Amino acid sequence: MEAAAKTPAPEHGYITDKDQYLKRMGRIEGQARGISKMIDDEKYCIDILTQISALTSALEVVALGLLDDHLNHCVLDAARLGEGDAAAKIKEASDAIRRLVRS
């Protein structure tokens, strides 16, 4: 009895930039720890808010990069291959955009 051939898992769109995303997320983690320390050290409110704004912007850059990768890789590949899930991939992207805009 022959084993069924496994289809390799599709690569995610961000895979070529994975190291850059991990570096950026490491910096974001450091920023978050820095904000916690600022609060613990009872720093000035506006200074903390400024750092929160910078952290929010850094997260938005990551989110937009991942969204761009998703559109240019996952959605585009599904459309090229004529897979039935192309519409589902577009809906996923639209839902993600909706969540980003609300936040």
Backbone as XML, in Angstrom:
<?xml version="1.0"?>
<chain id="A" units="angstrom">
  <residue number="1" name="MET">
    <atom name="N" x="0.845" y="-1.178" z="0.000"/>
    <atom name="CA" x="0.000" y="0.000" z="0.000"/>
    <atom name="C" x="0.889" y="1.240" z="0.000"/>
  </residue>
  <residue number="2" name="GLU">
    <atom name="N" x="0.656" y="2.114" z="-0.907"/>
    <atom name="CA" x="1.481" y="3.309" z="-1.090"/>
    <atom name="C" x="0.951" y="4.466" z="-0.259"/>
  </residue>
  <residue number="3" name="ALA">
    <atom name="N" x="1.857" y="5.157" z="0.428"/>
    <atom name="CA" x="1.455" y="6.310" z="1.239"/>
    <atom name="C" x="1.093" y="7.473" z="0.334"/>
  </residue>
  <residue number="4" name="ALA">
    <atom name="N" x="0.081" y="8.205" z="0.733"/>
    <atom name="CA" x="-0.333" y="9.380" z="-0.042"/>
    <atom name="C" x="0.776" y="10.433" z="0.029"/>
  </residue>
  <residue number="5" name="ALA">
    <atom name="N" x="1.044" y="11.070" z="-1.110"/>
    <atom name="CA" x="2.066" y="12.122" z="-1.160"/>
    <atom name="C" x="1.575" y="13.331" z="-0.391"/>
  </residue>
  <residue number="6" name="LYS">
    <atom name="N" x="2.428" y="13.846" z="0.465"/>
    <atom name="CA" x="2.063" y="15.031" z="1.231"/>
    <atom name="C" x="2.341" y="16.274" z="0.416"/>
  </residue>
  <residue number="7" name="THR">
    <atom name="N" x="1.393" y="17.183" z="0.449"/>
    <atom name="CA" x="1.586" y="18.475" z="-0.200"/>
    <atom name="C" x="2.327" y="19.363" z="0.784"/>
  </residue>
  <residue number="8" name="PRO">
    <atom name="N" x="3.437" y="19.978" z="0.342"/>
    <atom name="CA" x="4.155" y="20.840" z="1.285"/>
    <atom name="C" x="3.285" y="22.017" z="1.721"/>
  </residue>
  <residue number="9" name="ALA">
    <atom name="N" x="3.439" y="22.389" z="2.975"/>
    <atom name="CA" x="2.684" y="23.529" z="3.491"/>
    <atom name="C" x="3.116" y="24.785" z="2.748"/>
  </residue>
  <residue number="10" name="PRO">
    <atom name="N" x="2.166" y="25.628" z="2.377"/>
    <atom name="CA" x="2.540" y="26.852" z="1.667"/>
    <atom name="C" x="3.357" y="27.778" z="2.567"/>
  </residue>
  <residue number="11" name="GLU">
    <atom name="N" x="4.313" y="28.447" z="1.965"/>
    <atom name="CA" x="5.101" y="29.413" z="2.732"/>
    <atom name="C" x="4.268" y="30.670" z="2.936"/>
  </residue>
  <residue number="12" name="HIS">
    <atom name="N" x="4.466" y="31.264" z="4.085"/>
    <atom name="CA" x="3.770" y="32.518" z="4.354"/>
    <atom name="C" x="4.491" y="33.638" z="3.616"/>
  </residue>
  <residue number="13" name="GLY">
    <atom name="N" x="3.749" y="34.678" z="3.276"/>
    <atom name="CA" x="4.304" y="35.781" z="2.512"/>
    <atom name="C" x="5.451" y="36.500" z="3.192"/>
  </residue>
  <residue number="14" name="TYR">
    <atom name="N" x="5.485" y="36.481" z="4.499"/>
    <atom name="CA" x="6.516" y="37.214" z="5.236"/>
    <atom name="C" x="7.817" y="36.430" z="5.386"/>
  </residue>
  <residue number="15" name="ILE">
    <atom name="N" x="7.855" y="35.187" z="4.917"/>
    <atom name="CA" x="8.976" y="34.297" z="5.217"/>
    <atom name="C" x="10.321" y="34.874" z="4.761"/>
  </residue>
  <residue number="16" name="THR">
    <atom name="N" x="10.344" y="35.601" z="3.656"/>
    <atom name="CA" x="11.614" y="36.168" z="3.190"/>
    <atom name="C" x="12.082" y="37.316" z="4.067"/>
  </residue>
  <residue number="17" name="ASP">
    <atom name="N" x="11.170" y="37.933" z="4.800"/>
    <atom name="CA" x="11.507" y="39.042" z="5.700"/>
    <atom name="C" x="11.418" y="38.646" z="7.163"/>
  </residue>
  <residue number="18" name="LYS">
    <atom name="N" x="11.337" y="37.345" z="7.431"/>
    <atom name="CA" x="11.130" y="36.852" z="8.792"/>
    <atom name="C" x="12.145" y="37.423" z="9.780"/>
  </residue>
  <residue number="19" name="ASP">
    <atom name="N" x="13.424" y="37.398" z="9.423"/>
    <atom name="CA" x="14.460" y="37.903" z="10.337"/>
    <atom name="C" x="14.255" y="39.382" z="10.654"/>
  </residue>
  <residue number="20" name="GLN">
    <atom name="N" x="13.877" y="40.159" z="9.634"/>
    <atom name="CA" x="13.639" y="41.585" z="9.862"/>
    <atom name="C" x="12.444" y="41.789" z="10.791"/>
  </residue>
  <residue number="21" name="TYR">
    <atom name="N" x="11.380" y="41.000" z="10.592"/>
    <atom name="CA" x="10.217" y="41.104" z="11.468"/>
    <atom name="C" x="10.589" y="40.729" z="12.900"/>
  </residue>
  <residue number="22" name="LEU">
    <atom name="N" x="11.386" y="39.683" z="13.053"/>
    <atom name="CA" x="11.786" y="39.263" z="14.399"/>
    <atom name="C" x="12.645" y="40.317" z="15.079"/>
  </residue>
  <residue number="23" name="LYS">
    <atom name="N" x="13.550" y="40.944" z="14.327"/>
    <atom name="CA" x="14.371" y="42.019" z="14.896"/>
    <atom name="C" x="13.500" y="43.184" z="15.337"/>
  </residue>
  <residue number="24" name="ARG">
    <atom name="N" x="12.555" y="43.555" z="14.463"/>
    <atom name="CA" x="11.665" y="44.676" z="14.788"/>
    <atom name="C" x="10.811" y="44.344" z="16.007"/>
  </residue>
  <residue number="25" name="MET">
    <atom name="N" x="10.307" y="43.111" z="16.081"/>
    <atom name="CA" x="9.495" y="42.719" z="17.232"/>
    <atom name="C" x="10.336" y="42.698" z="18.507"/>
  </residue>
  <residue number="26" name="GLY">
    <atom name="N" x="11.605" y="42.344" z="18.395"/>
    <atom name="CA" x="12.490" y="42.406" z="19.552"/>
    <atom name="C" x="12.640" y="43.829" z="20.063"/>
  </residue>
  <residue number="27" name="ARG">
    <atom name="N" x="12.774" y="44.774" z="19.115"/>
    <atom name="CA" x="12.861" y="46.186" z="19.515"/>
    <atom name="C" x="11.555" y="46.649" z="20.156"/>
  </residue>
  <residue number="28" name="ILE">
    <atom name="N" x="10.435" y="46.188" z="19.606"/>
    <atom name="CA" x="9.126" y="46.548" z="20.153"/>
    <atom name="C" x="8.981" y="45.992" z="21.573"/>
  </residue>
  <residue number="29" name="GLU">
    <atom name="N" x="9.430" y="44.763" z="21.779"/>
    <atom name="CA" x="9.402" y="44.195" z="23.137"/>
    <atom name="C" x="10.217" y="45.055" z="24.095"/>
  </residue>
  <residue number="30" name="GLY">
    <atom name="N" x="11.371" y="45.498" z="23.632"/>
    <atom name="CA" x="12.207" y="46.370" z="24.459"/>
    <atom name="C" x="11.518" y="47.681" z="24.773"/>
  </residue>
  <residue number="31" name="GLN">
    <atom name="N" x="10.836" y="48.236" z="23.774"/>
    <atom name="CA" x="10.088" y="49.479" z="24.001"/>
    <atom name="C" x="9.003" y="49.265" z="25.063"/>
  </residue>
  <residue number="32" name="ALA">
    <atom name="N" x="8.294" y="48.140" z="24.969"/>
    <atom name="CA" x="7.222" y="47.862" z="25.931"/>
    <atom name="C" x="7.796" y="47.711" z="27.339"/>
  </residue>
  <residue number="33" name="ARG">
    <atom name="N" x="8.916" y="47.017" z="27.455"/>
    <atom name="CA" x="9.558" y="46.894" z="28.773"/>
    <atom name="C" x="10.005" y="48.266" z="29.277"/>
  </residue>
  <residue number="34" name="GLY">
    <atom name="N" x="10.502" y="49.101" z="28.373"/>
    <atom name="CA" x="10.914" y="50.450" z="28.748"/>
    <atom name="C" x="9.752" y="51.276" z="29.269"/>
  </residue>
  <residue number="35" name="ILE">
    <atom name="N" x="8.600" y="51.126" z="28.655"/>
    <atom name="CA" x="7.412" y="51.852" z="29.115"/>
    <atom name="C" x="7.013" y="51.366" z="30.506"/>
  </residue>
  <residue number="36" name="SER">
    <atom name="N" x="7.057" y="50.071" z="30.718"/>
    <atom name="CA" x="6.749" y="49.538" z="32.051"/>
    <atom name="C" x="7.694" y="50.118" z="33.091"/>
  </residue>
  <residue number="37" name="LYS">
    <atom name="N" x="8.963" y="50.186" z="32.742"/>
    <atom name="CA" x="9.966" y="50.740" z="33.668"/>
    <atom name="C" x="9.692" y="52.219" z="33.925"/>
  </residue>
  <residue number="38" name="MET">
    <atom name="N" x="9.293" y="52.944" z="32.871"/>
    <atom name="CA" x="8.973" y="54.358" z="33.051"/>
    <atom name="C" x="7.826" y="54.535" z="34.054"/>
  </residue>
  <residue number="39" name="ILE">
    <atom name="N" x="6.824" y="53.673" z="33.934"/>
    <atom name="CA" x="5.693" y="53.750" z="34.862"/>
    <atom name="C" x="6.160" y="53.398" z="36.267"/>
  </residue>
  <residue number="40" name="ASP">
    <atom name="N" x="6.954" y="52.327" z="36.369"/>
    <atom name="CA" x="7.467" y="51.910" z="37.669"/>
    <atom name="C" x="8.320" y="53.010" z="38.296"/>
  </residue>
  <residue number="41" name="ASP">
    <atom name="N" x="9.078" y="53.713" z="37.466"/>
    <atom name="CA" x="9.938" y="54.806" z="37.955"/>
    <atom name="C" x="9.177" y="56.126" z="38.104"/>
  </residue>
  <residue number="42" name="GLU">
    <atom name="N" x="7.872" y="56.085" z="37.832"/>
    <atom name="CA" x="6.993" y="57.250" z="37.967"/>
    <atom name="C" x="7.459" y="58.434" z="37.123"/>
  </residue>
  <residue number="43" name="LYS">
    <atom name="N" x="7.778" y="58.151" z="35.858"/>
    <atom name="CA" x="8.186" y="59.207" z="34.932"/>
    <atom name="C" x="6.982" y="60.073" z="34.564"/>
  </residue>
  <residue number="44" name="TYR">
    <atom name="N" x="7.275" y="61.178" z="33.943"/>
    <atom name="CA" x="6.262" y="62.163" z="33.550"/>
    <atom name="C" x="5.271" y="61.550" z="32.557"/>
  </residue>
  <residue number="45" name="CYS">
    <atom name="N" x="3.986" y="61.814" z="32.773"/>
    <atom name="CA" x="2.897" y="61.234" z="31.974"/>
    <atom name="C" x="3.099" y="61.415" z="30.466"/>
  </residue>
  <residue number="46" name="ILE">
    <atom name="N" x="3.418" y="62.626" z="30.071"/>
    <atom name="CA" x="3.553" y="62.930" z="28.647"/>
    <atom name="C" x="4.707" y="62.147" z="28.030"/>
  </residue>
  <residue number="47" name="ASP">
    <atom name="N" x="5.781" y="61.961" z="28.774"/>
    <atom name="CA" x="6.903" y="61.168" z="28.266"/>
    <atom name="C" x="6.482" y="59.714" z="28.035"/>
  </residue>
  <residue number="48" name="ILE">
    <atom name="N" x="5.679" y="59.180" z="28.954"/>
    <atom name="CA" x="5.182" y="57.811" z="28.796"/>
    <atom name="C" x="4.252" y="57.730" z="27.588"/>
  </residue>
  <residue number="49" name="LEU">
    <atom name="N" x="3.358" y="58.703" z="27.457"/>
    <atom name="CA" x="2.439" y="58.718" z="26.313"/>
    <atom name="C" x="3.196" y="58.828" z="24.991"/>
  </residue>
  <residue number="50" name="THR">
    <atom name="N" x="4.272" y="59.588" z="24.984"/>
    <atom name="CA" x="5.092" y="59.711" z="23.778"/>
    <atom name="C" x="5.679" y="58.352" z="23.397"/>
  </residue>
  <residue number="51" name="GLN">
    <atom name="N" x="6.146" y="57.610" z="24.389"/>
    <atom name="CA" x="6.709" y="56.283" z="24.124"/>
    <atom name="C" x="5.631" y="55.292" z="23.679"/>
  </residue>
  <residue number="52" name="ILE">
    <atom name="N" x="4.432" y="55.420" z="24.246"/>
    <atom name="CA" x="3.316" y="54.567" z="23.819"/>
    <atom name="C" x="2.965" y="54.854" z="22.367"/>
  </residue>
  <residue number="53" name="SER">
    <atom name="N" x="2.998" y="56.121" z="21.993"/>
    <atom name="CA" x="2.731" y="56.490" z="20.603"/>
    <atom name="C" x="3.778" y="55.885" z="19.671"/>
  </residue>
  <residue number="54" name="ALA">
    <atom name="N" x="5.036" y="55.921" z="20.073"/>
    <atom name="CA" x="6.107" y="55.335" z="19.263"/>
    <atom name="C" x="5.931" y="53.822" z="19.149"/>
  </residue>
  <residue number="55" name="LEU">
    <atom name="N" x="5.535" y="53.187" z="20.236"/>
    <atom name="CA" x="5.301" y="51.743" z="20.229"/>
    <atom name="C" x="4.142" y="51.395" z="19.306"/>
  </residue>
  <residue number="56" name="THR">
    <atom name="N" x="3.080" y="52.168" z="19.390"/>
    <atom name="CA" x="1.922" y="51.948" z="18.517"/>
    <atom name="C" x="2.319" y="52.083" z="17.049"/>
  </residue>
  <residue number="57" name="SER">
    <atom name="N" x="3.104" y="53.093" z="16.726"/>
    <atom name="CA" x="3.564" y="53.290" z="15.343"/>
    <atom name="C" x="4.424" y="52.122" z="14.876"/>
  </residue>
  <residue number="58" name="ALA">
    <atom name="N" x="5.287" y="51.628" z="15.756"/>
    <atom name="CA" x="6.146" y="50.493" z="15.399"/>
    <atom name="C" x="5.309" y="49.250" z="15.116"/>
  </residue>
  <residue number="59" name="LEU">
    <atom name="N" x="4.285" y="49.021" z="15.915"/>
    <atom name="CA" x="3.399" y="47.875" z="15.680"/>
    <atom name="C" x="2.626" y="48.038" z="14.370"/>
  </residue>
  <residue number="60" name="GLU">
    <atom name="N" x="2.216" y="49.261" z="14.070"/>
    <atom name="CA" x="1.503" y="49.517" z="12.815"/>
    <atom name="C" x="2.398" y="49.223" z="11.609"/>
  </residue>
  <residue number="61" name="VAL">
    <atom name="N" x="3.682" y="49.561" z="11.706"/>
    <atom name="CA" x="4.615" y="49.275" z="10.611"/>
    <atom name="C" x="4.694" y="47.765" z="10.374"/>
  </residue>
  <residue number="62" name="VAL">
    <atom name="N" x="4.779" y="46.990" z="11.455"/>
    <atom name="CA" x="4.816" y="45.532" z="11.328"/>
    <atom name="C" x="3.510" y="45.026" z="10.722"/>
  </residue>
  <residue number="63" name="ALA">
    <atom name="N" x="2.399" y="45.514" z="11.233"/>
    <atom name="CA" x="1.091" y="45.068" z="10.740"/>
    <atom name="C" x="0.922" y="45.372" z="9.255"/>
  </residue>
  <residue number="64" name="LEU">
    <atom name="N" x="1.295" y="46.567" z="8.842"/>
    <atom name="CA" x="1.147" y="46.929" z="7.427"/>
    <atom name="C" x="2.091" y="46.125" z="6.548"/>
  </residue>
  <residue number="65" name="GLY">
    <atom name="N" x="3.278" y="45.835" z="7.046"/>
    <atom name="CA" x="4.211" y="44.996" z="6.292"/>
    <atom name="C" x="3.666" y="43.596" z="6.112"/>
  </residue>
  <residue number="66" name="LEU">
    <atom name="N" x="3.120" y="43.024" z="7.179"/>
    <atom name="CA" x="2.537" y="41.685" z="7.091"/>
    <atom name="C" x="1.325" y="41.677" z="6.167"/>
  </residue>
  <residue number="67" name="LEU">
    <atom name="N" x="0.528" y="42.716" z="6.228"/>
    <atom name="CA" x="-0.630" y="42.813" z="5.333"/>
    <atom name="C" x="-0.182" y="42.886" z="3.880"/>
  </residue>
  <residue number="68" name="ASP">
    <atom name="N" x="0.827" y="43.693" z="3.615"/>
    <atom name="CA" x="1.369" y="43.803" z="2.266"/>
    <atom name="C" x="1.903" y="42.454" z="1.781"/>
  </residue>
  <residue number="69" name="ASP">
    <atom name="N" x="2.638" y="41.766" z="2.651"/>
    <atom name="CA" x="3.146" y="40.440" z="2.297"/>
    <atom name="C" x="2.008" y="39.467" z="2.018"/>
  </residue>
  <residue number="70" name="HIS">
    <atom name="N" x="0.957" y="39.540" z="2.827"/>
    <atom name="CA" x="-0.196" y="38.653" z="2.630"/>
    <atom name="C" x="-0.847" y="38.902" z="1.268"/>
  </residue>
  <residue number="71" name="LEU">
    <atom name="N" x="-1.033" y="40.176" z="0.945"/>
    <atom name="CA" x="-1.670" y="40.508" z="-0.333"/>
    <atom name="C" x="-0.801" y="40.083" z="-1.509"/>
  </residue>
  <residue number="72" name="ASN">
    <atom name="N" x="0.496" y="40.370" z="-1.421"/>
    <atom name="CA" x="1.395" y="40.100" z="-2.541"/>
    <atom name="C" x="1.823" y="38.648" z="-2.656"/>
  </residue>
  <residue number="73" name="HIS">
    <atom name="N" x="1.602" y="37.868" z="-1.640"/>
    <atom name="CA" x="2.005" y="36.470" z="-1.699"/>
    <atom name="C" x="0.790" y="35.560" z="-1.610"/>
  </residue>
  <residue number="74" name="CYS">
    <atom name="N" x="0.156" y="35.532" z="-0.477"/>
    <atom name="CA" x="-0.934" y="34.588" z="-0.239"/>
    <atom name="C" x="-2.132" y="34.825" z="-1.164"/>
  </residue>
  <residue number="75" name="VAL">
    <atom name="N" x="-2.591" y="36.066" z="-1.207"/>
    <atom name="CA" x="-3.762" y="36.380" z="-2.033"/>
    <atom name="C" x="-3.423" y="36.256" z="-3.513"/>
  </residue>
  <residue number="76" name="LEU">
    <atom name="N" x="-2.293" y="36.807" z="-3.916"/>
    <atom name="CA" x="-1.898" y="36.755" z="-5.324"/>
    <atom name="C" x="-1.689" y="35.317" z="-5.790"/>
  </residue>
  <residue number="77" name="ASP">
    <atom name="N" x="-1.023" y="34.507" z="-4.968"/>
    <atom name="CA" x="-0.810" y="33.101" z="-5.343"/>
    <atom name="C" x="-2.126" y="32.351" z="-5.465"/>
  </residue>
  <residue number="78" name="ALA">
    <atom name="N" x="-3.046" y="32.575" z="-4.533"/>
    <atom name="CA" x="-4.345" y="31.908" z="-4.596"/>
    <atom name="C" x="-5.091" y="32.313" z="-5.866"/>
  </residue>
  <residue number="79" name="ALA">
    <atom name="N" x="-5.004" y="33.583" z="-6.240"/>
    <atom name="CA" x="-5.670" y="34.049" z="-7.464"/>
    <atom name="C" x="-5.013" y="33.457" z="-8.708"/>
  </residue>
  <residue number="80" name="ARG">
    <atom name="N" x="-3.675" y="33.410" z="-8.715"/>
    <atom name="CA" x="-2.953" y="32.845" z="-9.870"/>
    <atom name="C" x="-3.262" y="31.371" z="-10.072"/>
  </residue>
  <residue number="81" name="LEU">
    <atom name="N" x="-3.331" y="30.645" z="-8.953"/>
    <atom name="CA" x="-3.568" y="29.207" z="-9.030"/>
    <atom name="C" x="-5.035" y="28.877" z="-9.272"/>
  </residue>
  <residue number="82" name="GLY">
    <atom name="N" x="-5.864" y="29.897" z="-9.209"/>
    <atom name="CA" x="-7.286" y="29.685" z="-9.432"/>
    <atom name="C" x="-7.935" y="28.877" z="-8.323"/>
  </residue>
  <residue number="83" name="GLU">
    <atom name="N" x="-7.294" y="28.887" z="-7.171"/>
    <atom name="CA" x="-7.849" y="28.152" z="-6.047"/>
    <atom name="C" x="-9.162" y="28.785" z="-5.607"/>
  </residue>
  <residue number="84" name="GLY">
    <atom name="N" x="-10.035" y="27.958" z="-5.131"/>
    <atom name="CA" x="-11.324" y="28.437" z="-4.662"/>
    <atom name="C" x="-11.221" y="29.316" z="-3.442"/>
  </residue>
  <residue number="85" name="ASP">
    <atom name="N" x="-10.061" y="29.278" z="-2.772"/>
    <atom name="CA" x="-9.948" y="30.062" z="-1.552"/>
    <atom name="C" x="-9.425" y="31.473" z="-1.793"/>
  </residue>
  <residue number="86" name="ALA">
    <atom name="N" x="-9.292" y="31.892" z="-3.041"/>
    <atom name="CA" x="-8.828" y="33.257" z="-3.321"/>
    <atom name="C" x="-9.777" y="34.285" z="-2.704"/>
  </residue>
  <residue number="87" name="ALA">
    <atom name="N" x="-11.076" y="34.043" z="-2.849"/>
    <atom name="CA" x="-12.059" y="34.962" z="-2.265"/>
    <atom name="C" x="-11.947" y="34.972" z="-0.743"/>
  </residue>
  <residue number="88" name="ALA">
    <atom name="N" x="-11.668" y="33.807" z="-0.163"/>
    <atom name="CA" x="-11.508" y="33.729" z="1.290"/>
    <atom name="C" x="-10.268" y="34.497" z="1.726"/>
  </residue>
  <residue number="89" name="LYS">
    <atom name="N" x="-9.182" y="34.434" z="0.947"/>
    <atom name="CA" x="-7.953" y="35.162" z="1.279"/>
    <atom name="C" x="-8.196" y="36.673" z="1.219"/>
  </residue>
  <residue number="90" name="ILE">
    <atom name="N" x="-8.958" y="37.116" z="0.244"/>
    <atom name="CA" x="-9.283" y="38.536" z="0.129"/>
    <atom name="C" x="-10.135" y="38.971" z="1.316"/>
  </residue>
  <residue number="91" name="LYS">
    <atom name="N" x="-11.098" y="38.125" z="1.710"/>
    <atom name="CA" x="-11.928" y="38.453" z="2.870"/>
    <atom name="C" x="-11.074" y="38.524" z="4.133"/>
  </residue>
  <residue number="92" name="GLU">
    <atom name="N" x="-10.127" y="37.609" z="4.284"/>
    <atom name="CA" x="-9.228" y="37.652" z="5.439"/>
    <atom name="C" x="-8.486" y="38.983" z="5.489"/>
  </residue>
  <residue number="93" name="ALA">
    <atom name="N" x="-7.976" y="39.403" z="4.333"/>
    <atom name="CA" x="-7.244" y="40.671" z="4.261"/>
    <atom name="C" x="-8.160" y="41.845" z="4.590"/>
  </residue>
  <residue number="94" name="SER">
    <atom name="N" x="-9.356" y="41.831" z="4.042"/>
    <atom name="CA" x="-10.317" y="42.909" z="4.323"/>
    <atom name="C" x="-10.664" y="42.962" z="5.802"/>
  </residue>
  <residue number="95" name="ASP">
    <atom name="N" x="-10.868" y="41.804" z="6.410"/>
    <atom name="CA" x="-11.167" y="41.750" z="7.845"/>
    <atom name="C" x="-9.990" y="42.276" z="8.660"/>
  </residue>
  <residue number="96" name="ALA">
    <atom name="N" x="-8.770" y="41.912" z="8.255"/>
    <atom name="CA" x="-7.570" y="42.390" z="8.965"/>
    <atom name="C" x="-7.451" y="43.908" z="8.849"/>
  </residue>
  <residue number="97" name="ILE">
    <atom name="N" x="-7.720" y="44.444" z="7.675"/>
    <atom name="CA" x="-7.681" y="45.887" z="7.472"/>
    <atom name="C" x="-8.720" y="46.563" z="8.364"/>
  </residue>
  <residue number="98" name="ARG">
    <atom name="N" x="-9.902" y="45.980" z="8.415"/>
    <atom name="CA" x="-10.977" y="46.530" z="9.249"/>
    <atom name="C" x="-10.539" y="46.567" z="10.715"/>
  </residue>
  <residue number="99" name="ARG">
    <atom name="N" x="-9.898" y="45.495" z="11.197"/>
    <atom name="CA" x="-9.434" y="45.467" z="12.592"/>
    <atom name="C" x="-8.337" y="46.512" z="12.822"/>
  </residue>
  <residue number="100" name="LEU">
    <atom name="N" x="-7.439" y="46.668" z="11.858"/>
    <atom name="CA" x="-6.365" y="47.655" z="11.996"/>
    <atom name="C" x="-6.900" y="49.078" z="12.041"/>
  </residue>
  <residue number="101" name="VAL">
    <atom name="N" x="-7.883" y="49.352" z="11.217"/>
    <atom name="CA" x="-8.451" y="50.697" z="11.161"/>
    <atom name="C" x="-9.201" y="51.029" z="12.445"/>
  </residue>
  <residue number="102" name="ARG">
    <atom name="N" x="-9.838" y="50.016" z="13.039"/>
    <atom name="CA" x="-10.590" y="50.232" z="14.284"/>
    <atom name="C" x="-9.668" y="50.478" z="15.459"/>
  </residue>
  <residue number="103" name="SER">
    <atom name="N" x="-8.466" y="49.909" z="15.411"/>
    <atom name="CA" x="-7.600" y="50.014" z="16.594"/>
    <atom name="C" x="-6.908" y="51.347" z="16.703"/>
  </residue>
</chain>
